[in-house]
Amino acid sequence: MTSQEQIGSTEHFWYRLQTEGPYVDSQRGNKAFGFGEGKVWLSEDNAATWPHSCVFPNAHNVTFSYILKNGNVLFATRSKLFLSTDNLKTYEEIIVEDVDGSDYLAHTPGDPESPGWYFHSLSGVSAWDVNGVEMLVWGNYCNVLGGAAPVNIYYSTDSGQTVKIAYSFGQNPYIRDGGAAGRGTTGTLLGDPNNPVFCRHIHTVAYNPVEDAFYACTGDSDREEGFECLWLRGTYDAEKDEWCWKVAVRDHLNSRYKAGGISFVDGQLYWISDSNGPEPYDRGVFRCAPEDLANPDAHTCLFNPGVESGNMIVQDNVILASHCAPASPMDTGIIVSTDAGETWAQYDLKEFGKRSPCRFQEKNSDGWFRVGLRKGWIEYGEVLFIKPKDV
């Protein structure tokens, strides 16, 4: 499959690869943002045509983008953040603001080709209406490719014009800037030296409007100093522009709390387990009341796919999730429910080879979810679109 006309079909959905052209990194409504050939691009007809573009020599290193409600486009390379407010006629670099108001600057890497992935997100949904204001809140999935990076939660309340630190994790002694190796147990420590809570990276940040609270989950390892698999709960005081974060859960890497794909539907918390490490595994798609998160006996397992996964989206009674390819017997495994979790199916889209679907984004104006296909579980591959059927 190499064109929009070549559409595959299962009982529950149609699917297709993106058309030839810029890599479709994000979508919203009828708009799509893409990159390639030394440029960044913007479409207004769901990636059918690309009337807006500008020269951006570092386009091959774009690791994050988001289209805001007012049309602003925030995008990032590995360690720098940019904003366009005029459909990519121009763009400017955005310097992140630290919690004390100072400039938050990327570290100087030992290897300039491994500066770290400061802004890359595994989740495709990062903005919500919070008390009448669109808030963009996301965390970086880092320390896999591209060198070592500190782990942060970022936010913006003004459509990307100002981006600030909501939470900085502590210095991970197992992930340092190790020069040419990119990361390792020697070299410069990265992160907040005053925060004892550290992790490898952030899997998901999500917002629950019923509680007016944010949740974040992280990975990955069990360390002598403590578990890296954490759930944080955060609240934001808009009047004071202040955050309050607390660790709600921390547990082993083979538990259901090593997770991703956090979603809230009618106040209920949904997530999918990324449990791995030593057996037995605690896997599945789970649901509970947020106040019961730390009580496994109060959780409902809606479906157990039998493999680890940290990627899921819930929209209009459709739940889409995926298999982590290196751990799956499938090549490209898709998990789906079209009735809010009452019934489930799994499909292997073998024609794409060993791919891990991630960064699920909400349906565009034509009804297609955007899904990033990754080689292994994180290296960029193709872009897949999925359209649910009425079954």
TASUL-V312633 format. One record per run of one state. SS is the DSSP state (hx for helix, st for strand, lp for the rest). FROM is the first residue (numbers start at 0). TO is the last residue. If there is no record, write none. Layout:
BEGIN
ss | from | to
SS | FROM | TO
SS | FROM | TO
END
This chain:
BEGIN
ss | from | to
lp | 0 | 6
st | 7 | 8
lp | 9 | 11
st | 12 | 16
lp | 17 | 21
st | 22 | 27
lp | 28 | 29
st | 30 | 35
lp | 36 | 37
st | 38 | 42
lp | 43 | 50
st | 51 | 54
lp | 55 | 57
hx | 58 | 60
lp | 61 | 62
st | 63 | 66
lp | 67 | 71
st | 72 | 75
lp | 76 | 79
st | 80 | 83
lp | 84 | 90
st | 91 | 93
lp | 94 | 94
st | 95 | 96
lp | 97 | 101
st | 102 | 103
lp | 104 | 125
st | 126 | 129
lp | 130 | 131
st | 132 | 138
lp | 139 | 150
st | 151 | 155
lp | 156 | 162
st | 163 | 167
lp | 168 | 168
st | 169 | 169
lp | 170 | 174
st | 175 | 176
lp | 177 | 177
hx | 178 | 180
lp | 181 | 182
st | 183 | 183
lp | 184 | 186
st | 187 | 187
lp | 188 | 190
st | 191 | 191
lp | 192 | 199
st | 200 | 207
lp | 208 | 211
st | 212 | 218
lp | 219 | 220
st | 221 | 222
lp | 223 | 224
st | 225 | 226
lp | 227 | 227
st | 228 | 236
lp | 237 | 240
st | 241 | 250
lp | 251 | 257
st | 258 | 264
lp | 265 | 266
st | 267 | 272
lp | 273 | 283
st | 284 | 288
hx | 289 | 291
lp | 292 | 294
hx | 295 | 297
lp | 298 | 298
st | 299 | 302
lp | 303 | 310
st | 311 | 314
lp | 315 | 316
st | 317 | 321
lp | 322 | 323
hx | 324 | 326
lp | 327 | 331
st | 332 | 336
lp | 337 | 343
st | 344 | 347
lp | 348 | 348
hx | 349 | 351
lp | 352 | 353
st | 354 | 360
lp | 361 | 367
st | 368 | 374
lp | 375 | 377
st | 378 | 387
lp | 388 | 390
END
